[in-house]
Amino acid sequence: MSALPKCPQCNSEYTYEDGLNYVCPECAHEWPQQVAEAVEETRVWKDANGNVLQDGDSVTVIKDLKIKGSSSVVKVGTKVKNIRLIEGDHDIDCKIDGIGAMQLKSEFVKKA
């Protein structure tokens, strides 16, 4: 497999070098090699209002959330302290009083 970066415009894997540039044969996008190598992706987690979340923050649930495999519900307004951000679909790992450890989606919380 090639160590060349994917195209930033169409995400194609078939990029190639042309002098000091990278070129995408699918969308004809060109970009300099120095910029492509300097770009480092860092994930930013945001709540429902667009506020940036960090490990250790407190959040409030903005929607009733049914717990899969249980008849319990996490009610609107439930405050969750000391969250941990993780990769994946459910990107908040936390403990909720009375329920226990679970994972939440950041789109259903707001920063407290």
C-alpha positions as CSV (number, residue, x, y, z in Angstrom):
1,M,0.0,0.0,0.0
2,S,1.2,3.5,-0.7
3,A,2.2,6.0,2.0
4,L,0.7,8.9,0.0
5,P,-2.1,10.8,1.7
6,K,-5.7,10.6,0.5
7,C,-7.2,13.4,-1.5
8,P,-8.5,16.1,0.9
9,Q,-11.3,17.0,-1.5
10,C,-12.8,13.6,-2.6
11,N,-10.9,11.2,-0.2
12,S,-9.5,9.2,-3.1
13,E,-6.7,6.7,-2.4
14,Y,-5.2,7.0,-5.8
15,T,-3.1,10.2,-5.4
16,Y,0.3,10.5,-6.9
17,E,3.3,12.9,-6.7
18,D,4.0,15.4,-9.4
19,G,7.0,17.5,-8.6
20,L,6.4,19.3,-5.3
21,N,2.6,18.6,-5.4
22,Y,0.2,15.7,-4.8
23,V,-2.4,15.2,-7.5
24,C,-5.7,13.3,-7.4
25,P,-6.6,11.6,-10.7
26,E,-10.3,11.4,-9.9
27,C,-11.1,15.0,-9.1
28,A,-7.9,16.7,-10.5
29,H,-7.3,18.4,-7.1
30,E,-3.6,19.5,-6.5
31,W,-2.0,20.4,-3.2
32,P,1.5,21.0,-2.0
33,Q,3.4,18.1,-0.3
34,Q,4.6,20.2,2.7
35,V,1.1,21.3,3.7
36,A,-0.2,17.7,3.4
37,E,2.5,16.4,5.6
38,A,2.1,19.1,8.2
39,V,-1.7,18.6,8.6
40,E,-2.4,16.5,11.7
41,E,-6.0,15.5,12.4
42,T,-7.3,16.1,15.9
43,R,-10.8,15.1,16.8
44,V,-13.0,17.8,18.4
45,W,-16.1,16.7,20.3
46,K,-18.9,19.2,20.4
47,D,-22.2,19.2,22.3
48,A,-25.7,19.8,20.8
49,N,-25.1,23.6,21.0
50,G,-21.6,23.5,19.3
51,N,-19.6,24.0,22.5
52,V,-16.3,22.0,22.6
53,L,-16.3,19.2,25.1
54,Q,-13.2,18.0,27.0
55,D,-12.4,15.1,29.4
56,G,-13.7,15.8,32.9
57,D,-16.5,18.2,31.8
58,S,-20.0,18.0,33.2
59,V,-22.9,17.7,30.8
60,T,-26.7,17.7,30.9
61,V,-28.9,15.4,28.9
62,I,-31.3,17.3,26.6
63,K,-33.6,14.5,25.5
64,D,-35.2,11.4,27.2
65,L,-32.9,8.5,26.3
66,K,-34.2,4.9,26.4
67,I,-31.6,2.4,27.6
68,K,-31.3,-0.5,25.2
69,G,-32.3,-3.8,26.8
70,S,-33.9,-2.2,29.8
71,S,-37.1,-0.4,30.7
72,S,-35.1,2.4,32.3
73,V,-34.9,5.9,30.8
74,V,-32.3,8.7,31.2
75,K,-34.5,11.7,31.8
76,V,-34.1,15.2,30.3
77,G,-32.0,17.4,32.7
78,T,-29.9,14.5,34.1
79,K,-26.5,15.9,35.0
80,V,-23.5,13.7,34.2
81,K,-20.2,14.6,35.8
82,N,-16.6,13.8,34.8
83,I,-17.2,12.5,31.3
84,R,-14.5,10.8,29.2
85,L,-14.4,11.3,25.5
86,I,-13.8,8.2,23.3
87,E,-13.8,7.4,19.6
88,G,-16.8,5.8,18.0
89,D,-20.5,6.4,17.5
90,H,-21.3,6.8,21.2
91,D,-18.4,9.2,22.0
92,I,-19.0,9.9,25.7
93,D,-18.2,7.3,28.4
94,C,-19.7,8.1,31.8
95,K,-21.4,6.9,35.0
96,I,-24.9,8.1,35.6
97,D,-26.2,8.0,39.2
98,G,-28.9,5.4,39.7
99,I,-28.1,3.7,36.3
100,G,-24.4,3.0,36.2
101,A,-21.7,3.1,33.5
102,M,-22.9,3.8,29.9
103,Q,-22.0,5.6,26.7
104,L,-23.8,8.6,25.3
105,K,-23.8,10.5,22.0
106,S,-22.5,14.0,22.2
107,E,-25.5,15.3,20.1
108,F,-27.8,14.5,23.0
109,V,-26.0,16.5,25.7
110,K,-25.1,20.1,26.4
111,K,-22.2,21.4,28.4
112,A,-23.2,22.3,32.0
